[in-house]
């Protein structure tokens, strides 16, 4: 998708309106709340020079996202934060998303005065507000959506090299038929989100026993997933 000059300028003006009252404004977005495997990745972006072409990452091809990723890095202050599958299982995906976003904000080289966050109901450590469909309204949120998406895709590509049987390079951990078929054949890994129903229902008891005995998965995490009856702190 290619924005017209006027459409792009509208995204830039959206951010400029916030800078009237707040000197440094960061856009924040995430990638990976829905998949069955892998981390949640969040990005915080303070735009120094708006990069033409930024928009909701889901509406852009991978080739365009990759190109924009490098240009955003060169023209912005960027912070990236992650929450692991274990954290997602232990504190739930919404809290893990908030944690990843706060981590992204914490590593920015400049602290923003205000944040605008894609979505709703997500209060962060820095004062700000949520913007529904913000990745289609704000240049800084759109930039954050691209950074988060590309960074997470690269993680899933790396996992594909370690676990080629799951096809992560193709589906990025989402609940596709290909992914489910691989889970039925090979079973879940510790990179899967054990509290998610499709995963929880495909974990054999012998795998749970092995994970527990070899300390590959904490008992607290197994308990949260309903795979053990007592919570034992590791």
Secondary structure, 3 states (H helix, E strand, C coil): CCCCHHHHHHHHHHHHHHHCCCCCEEEEEEECCCCCECCEEEEEEEECCCCCCCCCHHHCCHHHHHHHHHHHHHHEEEEEEEECHHHHHHHCHHHHHHHHHHHHHHCCCCCCCEEEEECCCCCCCCCEEEECCHHHCCHHHHHHHHHHHHHHHHHHHHHHHHCHHHCHHHHCCCCCHHHHHHHHHHCCCCCECCCCHHHHCCCCHHHHHHHHHCCCCCHHHHHHCCCCCCCCCC
